[in-house]
Amino acid sequence: MTGGSTDTDPAGHRIVCRMDVLLAERGMTLAELADRAGVSVVNLSVLKNNRARAVRFSTLTAVCDALDCRPGDLLDVAPRG
């Protein structure tokens, strides 16, 4: 292991985003979410595809408000190994 990475993710964390599931359950597109949350499609795409290295609480709050969910509905921790 080098550079702070883990075995499961080269970014060094096991946080996974469930945005795709929440969007599908709500029949919402990423562009609609971006509009409702006031967050760029690019930033949401980075988060949705598990490439984010950090998330601002203001972004998390806006996304949760737009999806009518809680942070734990949106983010999860992948099992070790």
N, C-alpha and C positions, 0 to 999 in steps of 0.2 A: 504494500500500500504506500503510495507516494502522493505528495501534494494535498494531503487532507482528504483524499478520496476514500470511499468505502468500496467493498466488493460489489455492492448492488448498483451503485450509481457513481459515475465519474465526477459528478458535481459535489459529492461528499455528503449527501443526505438521502433519507429514505421517504421524504414527504412526497405523496402523490396527490394529484388534483383529480377530482371527480366531476369537473365541470361538464364534460361531455355527457355524462349520465343525467345531470341536473337539467342541462339544456334539452336533451331528448324528452325527459319527463314533462317538461313545460312547453314543448313544441316551439322552442325559441332558437333563433340562429345566433351565432357569435356576433354578427353585426347588430342585431337587435339588443343583445346584452350590452354591447359597447355603447350604444346610444342611450339605453336606460341607465347604465352605471356611470356614464361620463368618463369612460376609460377607453383608450385606443384599442382597436382590433388587434394591432400588433402586440401590445402588452398582454391582452387577454390570451392571445394565441400562445405566447411564451409560457404563460401560467398553465393553460389547458394542456399543453404538450410536455409538461413536466421539465421545462428548461429554465424555469425561474430560479434564481439563487436567493432572492429575497422578495418579500411582498410588504408593501406599506399597509399599515392598519387602515388608512383611509381608503385604499383600493379594496382591501378585503371587506370593509364595511359596505362600500358602494356595491360591490358584486353580490354580497349577501342580501342587501336590501332589494336589489333588482331581481334576484332569484328567489326571494322570500325564503331564505334558508339561514342556517347557523354556520359558523366557520367549520365545525366538525362534520357538517354535511358535505362541505366543499373539499376539505383537505383530510387526508388520512396518512397513516404511517405504514409503509410496506414492511412485511416481516423481515427479520434479519436473515442474511444468507442468501 
